[in-house]
Amino acid sequence: MIALMITCAGLPSMFATACAALLALKDRKQWVWFAGLAVLAGFAGLMTLNMLELWRYSVHY
């Protein structure tokens, strides 16, 4: 259950990173925006996990 929560919180960051890598391979300048979105999505995922207080689940199980 904890692994699923971490994966779901990190999916937007993983998707934006994949888009940035694909655009960088095609030499398009938009990859910078997707890289920035990946960083923001990563922080949002960490904030989501903090709001869910995931650390409490790891202590009790």
MODELLER restraints for C-alpha pairs under 7 A, 6 or more apart:
rsr = mdl.restraints
at = mdl.atoms
rsr.add(forms.Gaussian(group=physical.xy_distance, feature=features.Distance(at['CA:9:A'], at['CA:45:A']), mean=4.65, stdev=0.5))
rsr.add(forms.Gaussian(group=physical.xy_distance, feature=features.Distance(at['CA:9:A'], at['CA:48:A']), mean=6.78, stdev=0.5))
rsr.add(forms.Gaussian(group=physical.xy_distance, feature=features.Distance(at['CA:9:A'], at['CA:49:A']), mean=6.96, stdev=0.5))
rsr.add(forms.Gaussian(group=physical.xy_distance, feature=features.Distance(at['CA:10:A'], at['CA:42:A']), mean=6.42, stdev=0.5))
rsr.add(forms.Gaussian(group=physical.xy_distance, feature=features.Distance(at['CA:10:A'], at['CA:45:A']), mean=5.57, stdev=0.5))
rsr.add(forms.Gaussian(group=physical.xy_distance, feature=features.Distance(at['CA:12:A'], at['CA:41:A']), mean=5.87, stdev=0.5))
rsr.add(forms.Gaussian(group=physical.xy_distance, feature=features.Distance(at['CA:13:A'], at['CA:38:A']), mean=4.53, stdev=0.5))
rsr.add(forms.Gaussian(group=physical.xy_distance, feature=features.Distance(at['CA:13:A'], at['CA:39:A']), mean=6.87, stdev=0.5))
rsr.add(forms.Gaussian(group=physical.xy_distance, feature=features.Distance(at['CA:13:A'], at['CA:41:A']), mean=4.76, stdev=0.5))
rsr.add(forms.Gaussian(group=physical.xy_distance, feature=features.Distance(at['CA:13:A'], at['CA:42:A']), mean=5.11, stdev=0.5))
rsr.add(forms.Gaussian(group=physical.xy_distance, feature=features.Distance(at['CA:16:A'], at['CA:34:A']), mean=5.49, stdev=0.5))
rsr.add(forms.Gaussian(group=physical.xy_distance, feature=features.Distance(at['CA:16:A'], at['CA:35:A']), mean=6.68, stdev=0.5))
rsr.add(forms.Gaussian(group=physical.xy_distance, feature=features.Distance(at['CA:16:A'], at['CA:37:A']), mean=6.25, stdev=0.5))
rsr.add(forms.Gaussian(group=physical.xy_distance, feature=features.Distance(at['CA:16:A'], at['CA:38:A']), mean=4.81, stdev=0.5))
rsr.add(forms.Gaussian(group=physical.xy_distance, feature=features.Distance(at['CA:17:A'], at['CA:34:A']), mean=6.75, stdev=0.5))
rsr.add(forms.Gaussian(group=physical.xy_distance, feature=features.Distance(at['CA:17:A'], at['CA:35:A']), mean=6.02, stdev=0.5))
rsr.add(forms.Gaussian(group=physical.xy_distance, feature=features.Distance(at['CA:17:A'], at['CA:38:A']), mean=5.41, stdev=0.5))
rsr.add(forms.Gaussian(group=physical.xy_distance, feature=features.Distance(at['CA:19:A'], at['CA:34:A']), mean=6.47, stdev=0.5))
rsr.add(forms.Gaussian(group=physical.xy_distance, feature=features.Distance(at['CA:20:A'], at['CA:31:A']), mean=4.40, stdev=0.5))
rsr.add(forms.Gaussian(group=physical.xy_distance, feature=features.Distance(at['CA:20:A'], at['CA:32:A']), mean=6.95, stdev=0.5))
rsr.add(forms.Gaussian(group=physical.xy_distance, feature=features.Distance(at['CA:20:A'], at['CA:34:A']), mean=4.95, stdev=0.5))
rsr.add(forms.Gaussian(group=physical.xy_distance, feature=features.Distance(at['CA:20:A'], at['CA:35:A']), mean=5.47, stdev=0.5))
rsr.add(forms.Gaussian(group=physical.xy_distance, feature=features.Distance(at['CA:23:A'], at['CA:30:A']), mean=6.80, stdev=0.5))
rsr.add(forms.Gaussian(group=physical.xy_distance, feature=features.Distance(at['CA:23:A'], at['CA:31:A']), mean=5.17, stdev=0.5))
rsr.add(forms.Gaussian(group=physical.xy_distance, feature=features.Distance(at['CA:24:A'], at['CA:31:A']), mean=5.54, stdev=0.5))
